[in-house]
């Protein structure tokens, strides 16, 4: 599998999460299973439920700057120097933007292939130190 396929699934994770936010709870898992696997899948479901309880949704899409993609057998890792300044949380009723992300957020994603041969994200961890996007 190519690095492009790994990065594409990671990029798809964010819009899939937003689609899942807008659906009834019983339909969320099916949407997220296309791009996420355990333990991230259950973490995302819990996060969406907690967000919806507070009548919030996410707005915008973070800008992904993926780098250092490594693939070994059925596992892959990638680093993301994410710019979240054009995304955050908003009030579900009014659309008022309540929070926004930061630039230079260093994330490390772990992906694995399922029995179907499809890459899915299994973990996303934030590194404490900020990063600068690689040109």
N, C-alpha and C positions, 0 to 999 in steps of 0.2 A: 504494500500500500504506500501511497505517496504522502509526502508532507502536506501537500495541498488538501488531500482528503481529511487529514487530521485537523488542520486549521479550519476547514469548512464546517466540520461538525461543531467545533468550539464556537465559531461565529454564530451558528444556528441556535446555540443554547439560549442566548438572550431573547431573541424574538419568540422562541418556543415558550419561554417562561412568561412572557407578556400575553401570549395567546391563552395559556393555561389560566392566568389570573382572571380572564374574562369569561371563563366557562364555569359551569356548575362543578362542585367538588368531585363528583363521581366521574367526570370526564377528563380531569386534569392529568391523571396518571398516563392515559393513552397518548396524550399529546407529548408529554415529557419523555416517555419511553423511547421515542425516536432518537433522542439526542443524549439522554442521561441513563446511567445505571447506578446500582448501589455502590457506595452509600449516598451519593449525591442526590439520587432520585427522591428518596424519602426526605432528605434535608430540604430540597426545593419545595416539596409538597407541604411540609410543615411551615416553611417560610411564607409561602403563598397564603396558607390558611391564617397565619398570624397577621399578615399584611391586610387581608380582607376583613378581619375582625375589627381592625382600627379604621375601616372604611378608606383605605389607601390603595393606590395602584402605582405601578412604576410608569414613568414617562421617559421618552427619549431612548436612545440607544448609545451605550458606551462605544467609543472608538477603540478598536482593538489593534494593538501593535504586537503581533506574535513574533517571537524569535526563539532561537535555540530549540527547534523541534527535533526530538530524538525518538526514533522508532526502534523497538527491539521486540521481535516476535509479535505477540498479541497485545503489547503495551506501548504506550507512547506518552511522552511528556512534552509540554510546551510552556514557554514563559510568555507572559503578556504584560506589556507596559501600558496599561489601560488609561485612557482619558475619559473620565466619567463626568466631565463638567457640563455636558449636554444631556444628562440623564439624572434621575433621582426618583423621589416619591411625590405623589400628588394626591389631593383630596379627590375621592372617587366621584362625588356629586358635583363639586364646583370646578374641578380641574386645576385648582390653585396649586402651584408648585411649592411643596413644603420643604424639600431637601434637594440637594444636588451633589453629585460625586466630585471627586478631586482628579487632577491629572497626575500622572506618574505613579499610579497604583500598580505595584508589582505583584502579579498573580502567577502561580504555577498550577497548571492543569494536568491531571493524569487521565488518560483515556485508555480504553481497552476494547478489543473486538469481542463481539458476542459470538455465539454458535452460528449465527447467520452471516458472520464475516463483516458486520457493520461496526464502525467505530462509534463509541459513545463515551461521554465524559463521566468519569467515576468520582473525581475529586477536584475541587478548586480550593487552593490555599493562598492566603495573602502573606507576602513577605513584609516584615515590618519596615524595612528600609525602602524609600521611594526609588523610582527608576526614571530614566530618561529614554524616550522612544528612540529606537535605532532607525536611522534614515534609510 
